Amino acid sequence: MPDPSKASRPALGELLREWRAARHFSQLDLALASQMSTRHLSCVETGKARPSRETLARIAAVLDMPLRERNALLLAAGYAPEYPERGWEAPALERMRQAVDLILAHQEPYPAFVLDRQWDVLMANDAALRVNRLLMDGRESRHRNLLHQVFDPTDFRAVIVNWPEVAEKFLHHLHAQIVAAPTDPMPRSLLEAVSAYPDVPSLGRLHGAQAPAPVLTLVFRSKLGELRFFETITTFSMPRDVALEELRIESAFPADDATAAVCARLARQQAA
C-alpha cells in the first residue's frame, strides 16, 4: 500500500521551483551557486534525477532555507530529515533553557517572554505577568497566542493606544515570515486568522509626514497612566535544532521614566 504521508508531501521539483521563485533565482543562477550543472538541476526539478544529500545541502544553503524547510526538502527527495525537532523540555536543551531563564531573570523589572514559531507564549518572566495583570485589570488573556492577543478587540488590543501602528508592525513580521519560508502554510494561516478581526489595517497604509522614531514604541493605557515600551528580539546563534532555531525571546524596555517607575513599583509591591 502507498504511504499516505508521502502523498501529502509536495514533490521535490515543486519545492525547488517555489523556493527559486521566492529567492529570485533563475535555474542557471541556482545551478551555478550550488556547484551543479543546469541540466542536472533541470532533471531534478522534473523528477528525472535524484540529487544526493550533499547536493540538497548546497541548494538549501544557497536558498537560505530554515532548518524545518531543509528537512522538508530532504523528505521530498526520499531522505530522512537531518535536523531534530526536540521538545523544549528535552534533556539536550537543558543548557539552552538555563540561558533563556537567565535572560528572563536579568530583564527584571521589565517584561520578557519566549515565543515559538506560531507566536505562542511559552514562557514569561514575573515582570510580564505583573504588567499584564495591570493592563488587563487582573483578567487573564483569552489567548495563549501573542498575535491573537494583539488583534482580538476583547484582549490586549483594547488597551493598546497606538494599535494601528502596532498591528501593522505585526503584519509586517508575518509577511516576513512568509517570505522566509514560502512553502510553510503556518504563517499564511495565522495571517488569515488575524486578518479576520475587525478593522485590521493594510500594510503600508500608515505613513505620516513626520520623521519616524528610532523604534516603534508600544503605548498601553493603564490605571497608573500610559506605559511605553520598545522591544528587542534575541535568538540562538547557529542552531542545529528546528524548534531552537524558531524560538525567540522578546524583551520590553521602558521608553520613558514614568514607565520605568511603574515597573519598579509593581516589582516592589510583589516583593512586599
Secondary structure, 3 states (H helix, E strand, C coil): CCCHHHHCCCCHHHHHHHHHHHCCCCHHHHHHHCCCCHHHHHHHHCCCCCCCHHHHHHHHHHCCCCHHHHHHHHHHCCCCCCCCCCCCCCHHHHHHHHHHHHHHHHCCCCCEEEECCCCEEEEECHHHHHHHHHHCCCCCCCCCEHHHHHHCCCCHHHHECCHHHHHHHHHHHHHHHHHHCCCCHHHHHHHHHHHCCCCCCCCCCCCCCCCCCCCCCEEECCCCCCEEEEEEEECCCCCCCHHHHHCEEEEEEECCHHHHHHHHHHHHHHHC
